[in-house]
Amino acid sequence: MRLRHWWYLLPAIRMFRDMYRHATGDPAFVRGHFSVVDPWTTLNVSIWSSRRAMLLWSGASRHVSYVRWAYLHSRELWSSEWELARLSRGAQQWDGAFPLVTDRHTDDIQDD
């Protein structure tokens, strides 16, 4: 997200912290990261174990109001969605554990 003015940076940081704090209540939310590239540009990435859960969460009123704020206060917004198709050889040795995220249970989540 490239902001219209540098003084929108602090509200953007607060917005993403709040958004990720609430996302942790969703069992499909794995992790979110927010970075400040420069005083006008930010980058955020969220990882979800379920596309369906991510889409449902993105329609929540808190997320929708933050997206509206972003459209009003940004010069540019970029968005993409990636789906993991295969693992590299090194990643095939990974057991799938997230040592810092031990309370996530996704067995009961249904994807379309």
Secondary structure, 3 states (H helix, E strand, C coil): CEECCHHHHHHHHHHHHHHHHHHCCCCCEEEEEEEEEECCEEEEEEEECCHHHHHHHHCCHHHHHHHHHHHHHEEECCCCCCCCCCCCCCHHHCCCCCCCCCCCCCCCCCCC
